[in-house]
Amino acid sequence: MKNLLAYTLLLMIGFVTALYFGFYHMMPKSATTFDDEQTGLKDQLVFKFSHVVADNTPKGLAAKKFAELVHEKSDGKISIQIFSNGSLYSDIEEINALKENQVQFIAPSTSKLGMLSPEWLALDLPFAFSNYSAVQEGLHGAIGQRLFGTLQKDGLKGMAYWTNGFKQITSNKGPIQQPADLKNQSLRIMQSDMIEKQFKLLGAKPYQESFNSTFQLLETKKVDGEENTISNIYSKKFYHIQDYMTISNHGYLGYVVLTDQSFFDRQTPETKRILLEAMEETTAWNEKHAEQMNKDQLEDIKRESPIAIHELTPAERQKWMKALDPLYDEAEKTIGSTLIKQIRELRARCEHSPIHAFQEEDESK
């Protein structure tokens, strides 16, 4: 009896299986699944924006502002998910992640793009920009457009230039006032051969390391110091583990908001319009707030820590510029004479402007 039941069960299973495969093509299909880079719940477009700094920095706040404007302009149909502090990718990894469509937007420092084209290294030349007005004139003009053009060969689209501010120097090895004070000091720097050359020219020992490794390098005394904007020094608490800071404004730190060109080309005209409008408004907002943030956070550092702060005098600044000027002639070999000439001309036009980054706005405007 048991054998008969088992045999009958097997026949029934076989019959049902045959029916399924025989009539599968006639069964109703489920809805087509959309690419998850393009849609989320209820057809909402979901795009990822990865960056490596804290949320309370000029870049972090600009990314948040961009996401808010996109949400507002699209009536909630487009969502920009922000991943800050290198939570998805480090500053070394994020360009490849963008090309592989793991994220749709990144905002690397201009220094990182030297690995794509040497022309980007022009922005790492010491004292290339005298103030924020010079930065805006250069990057919104011929210099910025020329650099955007270099991205095409890598399939990338430059959407905007966001600013952070001007870099300062911190150290645990005595005050830094003269160029010679950096001799034999080890400093963490960004991934830039131009920045490495300038510190070697001053006798320092530069180490190219990722941004999010900086605190540990300083805390464990693997390096003596670093260079960064006030907002990064403040948000990452470097001033708690450094004894000296020099307001040198020797270099500019800015970002390029990038997306993959093929990704952008796949979007509808309406989505493109929303993204571009939101980016333009965010960039204007960023330029207005970045300088003030650096200024305010310098005062916070003074109030919250005993770090000794020295601001270069005009005479000291001239000594630093003279010591580093040979880099301009050397840079022509790799960057090209045209771009170097544009940088020199911009610097000459602005050389009589206020020399430091933190300027009070004209109350009469």
C-alpha positions in Angstrom: 0.0 0.0 0.0 2.8 2.4 0.9 4.5 1.7 -2.4 1.4 2.5 -4.3 0.9 5.8 -2.5 4.5 6.8 -3.1 4.2 5.9 -6.8 1.0 7.9 -7.2 2.6 11.0 -5.5 5.6 10.9 -7.8 3.2 10.7 -10.8 1.3 13.8 -9.6 4.5 15.8 -9.0 5.8 14.9 -12.5 2.4 15.9 -14.0 2.4 19.3 -12.3 6.0 20.0 -13.3 5.2 19.2 -16.9 2.2 21.5 -16.9 4.3 24.4 -15.4 7.1 24.2 -18.0 4.7 23.5 -20.8 2.5 26.5 -20.2 5.1 28.9 -18.6 5.2 31.1 -21.6 1.5 31.7 -21.4 1.5 32.8 -17.7 1.3 36.5 -16.9 4.7 38.1 -16.3 5.6 40.4 -13.4 6.4 44.0 -14.2 9.9 44.7 -15.6 12.5 45.5 -12.9 14.1 48.9 -13.3 17.8 49.5 -12.9 18.3 50.4 -9.3 20.6 53.3 -10.2 17.6 54.9 -11.8 14.7 54.2 -9.5 13.7 53.5 -5.9 10.4 53.0 -4.1 7.4 54.4 -6.1 9.6 55.3 -9.1 11.7 57.8 -7.1 15.1 58.3 -8.7 17.8 57.6 -6.1 21.4 58.9 -6.7 24.4 58.5 -4.4 26.8 61.3 -3.5 30.0 60.2 -1.8 32.5 62.5 -0.1 35.2 62.1 2.5 34.8 65.2 4.8 32.6 65.9 7.8 29.0 67.1 7.3 29.8 70.4 9.0 32.3 71.5 6.5 31.9 73.7 3.3 31.8 70.6 1.1 29.6 68.6 3.5 27.1 71.4 3.8 27.1 72.1 0.1 26.3 68.4 -0.6 23.4 68.6 1.8 22.2 71.8 0.2 22.4 70.2 -3.3 20.3 67.3 -2.1 17.7 69.6 -0.6 17.4 71.7 -3.7 17.1 68.6 -6.0 14.3 67.2 -3.7 12.5 70.5 -3.7 12.8 71.1 -7.5 11.7 67.5 -8.3 8.8 67.5 -5.9 10.5 64.6 -4.1 10.9 62.5 -7.2 14.7 62.6 -7.1 16.6 61.7 -3.9 20.3 62.4 -3.4 21.7 60.1 -0.7 24.7 61.6 1.0 27.5 59.4 2.3 30.0 61.6 4.2 33.3 61.0 6.1 34.5 58.4 3.6 31.8 56.0 4.7 31.6 54.5 1.2 34.9 55.2 -0.4 38.2 56.9 0.5 39.4 59.9 -1.5 41.7 57.6 -3.3 38.9 55.2 -4.3 36.1 57.4 -5.2 37.0 58.3 -8.8 37.0 54.6 -9.7 33.7 54.1 -7.9 32.2 56.9 -10.0 33.4 55.4 -13.2 32.0 52.0 -12.2 28.6 53.7 -11.3 28.8 52.6 -7.7 28.0 56.3 -6.9 26.7 59.0 -9.2 28.3 62.1 -7.7 31.6 62.8 -6.0 33.5 66.0 -5.1 37.2 65.3 -4.9 39.7 68.0 -4.2 41.3 69.4 -7.3 44.6 67.9 -6.2 43.2 64.4 -6.8 42.6 65.1 -10.5 46.3 65.5 -11.1 46.3 61.7 -11.7 43.9 62.3 -14.6 45.7 65.3 -16.2 48.8 67.2 -15.0 47.1 70.5 -15.8 45.0 70.2 -12.6 48.3 70.6 -10.7 48.3 74.2 -11.6 45.7 74.8 -8.8 48.3 73.4 -6.3 50.9 76.0 -7.1 51.8 78.0 -4.0 50.1 81.4 -3.6 48.3 81.0 -6.9 45.3 82.8 -5.6 45.4 85.9 -3.3 41.8 85.8 -2.1 38.3 84.3 -2.7 37.6 86.8 -5.5 40.7 85.6 -7.4 39.5 82.0 -7.0 36.1 82.8 -8.4 37.6 84.8 -11.3 40.0 82.0 -12.2 37.6 79.0 -11.9 34.6 80.6 -13.4 36.6 81.8 -16.3 39.1 80.5 -18.8 41.2 78.5 -16.3 38.2 76.6 -14.9 36.8 75.9 -18.4 40.2 74.6 -19.7 40.4 72.2 -16.7 36.9 70.9 -17.2 37.8 70.1 -20.8 40.5 67.7 -19.7 37.9 65.5 -18.1 36.3 64.4 -21.3 38.9 61.8 -22.2 38.1 60.0 -19.0 34.4 60.1 -19.6 33.7 62.5 -16.7 31.6 65.6 -16.5 32.6 68.5 -14.3 29.5 70.0 -12.8 30.9 72.8 -10.6 33.7 74.1 -8.5 33.1 74.2 -4.8 35.4 76.1 -2.5 36.6 75.2 1.0 39.2 77.9 1.6 42.9 78.5 2.0 45.3 76.1 3.6 47.2 76.7 6.8 50.0 74.7 8.4 49.9 73.0 11.8 52.8 71.3 13.6 54.1 70.0 16.9 57.6 71.1 16.2 57.8 74.8 17.1 56.3 77.9 15.5 56.5 78.1 11.7 57.2 81.7 10.5 60.0 81.4 8.0 60.3 78.9 5.2 63.4 77.4 6.9 61.2 76.5 9.9 59.8 73.6 8.0 63.2 71.9 7.4 63.1 68.2 8.3 59.5 68.4 9.5 57.3 65.5 8.3 53.9 66.6 7.0 50.8 64.7 5.8 49.8 66.2 2.4 47.1 65.4 -0.2 47.9 63.1 -3.2 49.6 65.8 -5.3 53.0 65.7 -6.8 53.0 69.5 -7.0 52.3 69.8 -3.3 55.0 67.3 -2.6 57.5 69.3 -4.6 56.8 72.5 -2.8 57.4 71.0 0.6 60.5 69.2 -0.5 61.7 72.6 -1.9 61.4 73.9 1.7 63.3 71.0 3.2 60.3 69.2 4.7 59.4 65.5 4.4 55.9 65.3 2.8 53.8 62.1 3.0 50.9 61.6 0.6 48.2 59.9 2.6 44.4 59.8 2.5 42.5 62.6 4.4 40.8 60.3 6.9 44.1 58.9 8.0 45.4 62.3 9.0 44.2 62.3 12.7 45.8 59.0 13.4 49.1 60.0 11.7 49.2 63.1 13.9 48.1 61.3 17.1 50.7 58.5 16.8 53.3 61.1 15.8 54.1 59.4 12.5 54.1 62.9 11.1 54.9 66.2 12.7 52.1 68.2 11.1 49.8 68.8 8.1 48.3 71.5 5.9 44.6 72.1 5.7 41.8 74.6 5.7 40.5 75.9 9.0 37.2 74.1 8.5 39.0 70.8 8.1 41.3 71.5 11.0 38.3 72.3 13.1 35.9 69.6 12.1 38.5 66.8 12.4 39.9 68.2 15.7 43.5 68.4 14.5 44.0 71.5 16.7 43.5 69.3 19.8 46.7 67.3 18.9 48.8 70.1 17.4 50.7 72.8 19.3 51.3 75.4 16.6 49.3 76.7 13.6 50.4 79.3 11.0 47.9 81.3 9.0 49.8 81.1 5.8 47.1 80.9 3.2 49.8 79.4 1.0 47.5 77.2 -1.1 43.9 76.9 -2.2 41.7 73.9 -1.4 38.7 73.4 -3.6 36.6 70.6 -5.0 35.2 69.6 -8.4 31.8 68.1 -8.4 31.9 65.2 -10.8 29.5 62.8 -12.4 30.0 60.2 -15.1 29.2 61.6 -18.5 27.4 58.4 -19.8 25.3 58.4 -16.6 24.4 62.0 -17.1 23.6 61.5 -20.8 21.1 58.7 -19.9 18.9 61.1 -17.8 15.8 62.8 -19.1 15.9 66.5 -20.1 13.9 67.3 -17.0 16.2 65.4 -14.7 19.2 67.1 -16.2 17.6 70.5 -15.8 16.9 69.9 -12.2 20.4 68.6 -11.4 22.1 71.5 -13.2 19.9 74.2 -11.7 20.3 72.8 -8.2 24.1 72.6 -8.7 24.3 76.2 -9.9 22.3 77.5 -6.9 24.4 75.3 -4.5 27.7 76.6 -5.9 26.6 80.3 -5.3 25.5 79.3 -1.8 28.8 77.6 -1.1 30.9 80.5 -2.3 29.0 82.9 0.0 29.3 80.7 3.1 32.7 79.0 2.9 34.8 82.0 3.8 32.6 83.0 6.7 32.7 79.4 8.0 36.5 79.4 8.0 36.6 82.7 9.7 34.1 81.7 12.4 35.8 78.4 13.1 39.2 80.1 13.5 37.7 82.0 16.4 36.3 78.7 17.8 39.8 77.2 17.7 41.2 80.1 19.5 38.5 79.9 22.1 38.6 76.1 22.6 42.3 75.3 22.6 45.7 76.7 23.7 47.2 76.1 20.2 49.7 78.9 19.4 48.7 80.7 16.2 50.9 82.9 14.0 49.7 84.8 11.0 52.3 85.6 8.4 53.1 89.3 8.0 53.2 90.8 4.5 57.0 90.7 4.7 57.0 87.1 5.8 54.6 86.2 3.0 56.9 87.7 0.4 59.7 85.5 1.7 57.6 82.4 1.3 56.5 83.4 -2.2 60.1 84.0 -3.2 61.3 80.7 -1.8 58.5 78.8 -3.8 58.5 80.8 -7.0 61.0 78.3 -8.8 58.1 75.8 -8.9 56.3 78.0 -11.5 59.1 77.7 -14.0 59.5 74.0 -13.4 55.7 73.4 -13.7 55.7 74.7 -17.3 57.4 71.5 -18.4 54.4 69.3 -17.3 51.5 71.7 -17.1 52.2 73.8 -20.1 53.1 77.5 -20.6 49.5 78.7 -21.4 48.0 77.7 -18.1 51.0 78.8 -16.1 50.8 82.2 -17.8 47.1 82.5 -16.9 47.8 81.7 -13.3 50.7 84.3 -13.2 48.5 87.0 -14.8 45.7 86.3 -12.3 48.2 86.5 -9.4 49.6 89.8 -10.7 46.2 91.4 -11.0 45.3 90.4 -7.4 48.7 90.9 -5.7 47.6 94.2 -4.1 44.4 92.8 -2.8 44.2 91.8 0.9 46.7 89.0 1.4 44.8 86.7 3.7 41.7 84.6 3.3 39.6 86.0 6.1 38.1 89.3 5.0 35.2 91.3 6.4 32.5 91.9 3.8 32.1 95.5 2.7 29.4 96.9 4.8 28.5 99.5 2.1 27.3 96.8 -0.4 
